[in-house]
């Protein structure tokens, strides 16, 4: 990801076709040692492609990925006990949330 991010930053910055050396130099500025083989593979894959082409290709691939969901919400219960059950469920969720919040600090506070 860092190699791709560096490549895109260089392109946005005006370098139409960043080289492996450009990517390695940019990453070294922020203290990251680039893996030469991965950078070379990235350059080979992205050679002569623009950001617009890459985004269009990625968007078309993402369009075919299922995004979850089972189709719709379950129908509401017709009985009068449904509101009471929902209230009880909310209380259980609130108790669970309170317990989770107490576990988050792990014995120390952010500003201690």
N, C-alpha and C positions, 0 to 999 in steps of 0.2 A: 504494500500500500504506500509506503513512504517513497518508493521509487516512482510509482505512478503519480503521486502528489507532486514530487519534484519535477517530473516531466511536464505536468500540466501547468505548474507555476512558471516554469521557464517559457512555455508556449504563450501563456497569458502575458508574460513580461515582454514579449516581442521576439523571442527566439523561435522562428517558425519550425525548425527541426533540431531540437536539442540533441547533442551527442552524449555518449556515455560519460565522457570527461566532464561535460557540463553538469550532468546529474550528480556525479561523484563530488564535484566541487561544491555544488549547492548543499548537498547533504553534509559535507565536512564542515561547512560554515556553522551548522547547528549541532555539531558534535556527533554525527551519525556516520559510522563506517559502512560504506556501501558494499554489497556483495557483487563483485564484478560480473559473475556469470548471470546473475539475475538482471542486472542492468543491461548487459549485452542482449539477453533474451527479450527484454522489454523493448529495446531499441529496434531489434529485428521485427518484432510484432507490429510496432507502431510506425515503422518507416513509411513515409509519404502519406500519412493519414492526418487529417485535421481533427481538432477537438469536436467540431460539429459532426463529422462522420462517426467518431467514436461514440458520441452521445446518442446519435440516431440508431446505431447498431445495438447499443446497450438497451435503449428503450424498447426496441422491437423484441429483444430477447426477454426482457422483463414482462412484456405484455403477455407472453405465453406461460408465465409462471402462475400457478394457482395462488390466490392470496388468502386462502382460508375461508372460514365461515361455512356454516352448514345450511344456509339457505334462508333462515329467518328465525325469529324468536318463537318460542313455544307459546301456544295459546294460554291465556290466563284462565285460572280455575274459576268455575262458575259459583262455587259455594261461598257463603258469607264468612267462612273461617280463613279465607285467603288473606285478608288484611292482617289478621292476628298472626298468621304464620309469617307473613312478610316482616312484621314488626319484631317478632322473635328472632328472625334471621338477621335483621339489622343489628339487634343488640349483640348477637354472637359475633358479628363482624366487627363491631366497635370494640368489644373485649379483645378480640384477636389483634386488632390494630394497636390498642394500648400496650399489649404485651410485646408486639414487634418494636414499637417505639422505645420501650425500655431496653431492649436488646441492642439497639443501634449504637448506643454510646460506648459499649464494651468497657465500662468502668472508668472512663475518663471523658471529659468534655472537650469540645473543640477549642475553647478559649482558656483552658486551665493551664 
